[in-house]
C-alpha cells in the first residue's frame, strides 16, 4: 500500500494521521509530497506529528506539531504564544 492509498483509506474511514518522520524530515521535496497528499485527501484537520524538524514545520503547514522549545520558553515567561496549530503530546 502506498502513502497515497493509506491517506485515501484514512479519509474514507474518518481516521486521522500521525506522522512519525524518521527519514526525510529535512528533505523539502519529500515533505512537499506529503503536504500535497494530506491536502489531496482532505486530512489537514486530522494530521499531527511529533517529528518537528524546522523543514517539516515550515513545509507541512497542514499538520499540527507539538509546541516548540520557544513556545515553552514564552509560556514560562508568562507570555501567550500562538498555540492554535499545536497539539500536546505527553507532559510539558
C-alpha positions in Angstrom: 0.0 0.0 0.0 1.3 3.4 -0.9 1.0 6.5 1.3 -1.5 7.9 -1.2 -3.6 4.8 -0.7 -3.3 4.9 3.0 -4.3 8.5 3.2 -7.3 7.7 1.0 -8.3 5.0 3.4 -7.9 7.4 6.4 -10.3 9.8 4.6 -12.8 7.1 3.8 -12.9 5.8 7.4 -12.7 9.3 9.0 -9.3 8.5 10.6 -6.6 10.9 11.5 -2.9 10.7 10.5 0.0 10.6 12.9 3.3 11.2 11.2 6.5 10.0 12.9 9.1 11.2 10.4 12.4 9.4 10.9 13.9 9.7 7.4 13.3 12.6 5.1 12.2 15.0 7.7 14.7 17.6 6.4 14.1 16.9 2.7 11.8 19.6 1.4 10.8 17.8 -1.9 9.7 14.7 0.2 7.8 16.9 2.7 6.1 18.8 -0.1 4.8 15.4 -1.5 3.4 14.6 1.9 1.9 18.0 2.2 0.2 17.5 -1.2 -1.2 14.1 -0.2 -2.6 15.4 3.0 -4.3 18.2 1.1 -5.5 15.9 -1.7 -7.2 13.6 0.8 -8.7 16.4 3.0 -6.7 15.4 6.1 -5.4 18.9 7.0 -7.6 19.0 10.1 -6.7 15.4 11.0 -2.9 15.3 10.7 -0.4 15.6 13.6 3.3 15.0 14.0 5.8 15.0 16.8 8.8 14.8 14.4 9.3 18.6 14.3 12.4 19.4 12.3 12.4 23.0 11.1 12.0 21.9 7.5 9.0 19.7 8.4 7.4 22.5 10.5 7.9 25.0 7.6 6.7 22.7 4.8 4.0 20.7 6.4 1.8 23.7 7.2 -1.3 21.5 7.1 0.0 19.3 10.0 -0.2 20.1 13.7 3.1 19.8 15.6 4.0 19.7 19.3 4.9 23.0 20.9 8.5 24.2 20.2 11.1 25.0 22.8 10.5 28.7 22.1 6.7 28.1 22.8 7.6 26.6 26.2 10.1 29.5 26.9 7.4 32.0 26.2 4.9 30.2 28.4 7.5 30.1 31.2 8.0 33.8 30.9 4.2 34.4 31.3 3.7 35.2 27.6 0.9 33.7 25.5 2.4 32.2 22.3 0.1 31.3 19.5 -0.6 27.6 20.1 -3.5 27.3 17.7 -1.7 24.9 15.4 -0.1 22.8 18.1 -1.1 19.7 20.0 0.1 18.5 23.3 1.8 15.1 23.5 2.7 14.0 27.0 3.5 16.3 29.8 5.3 19.6 29.3 
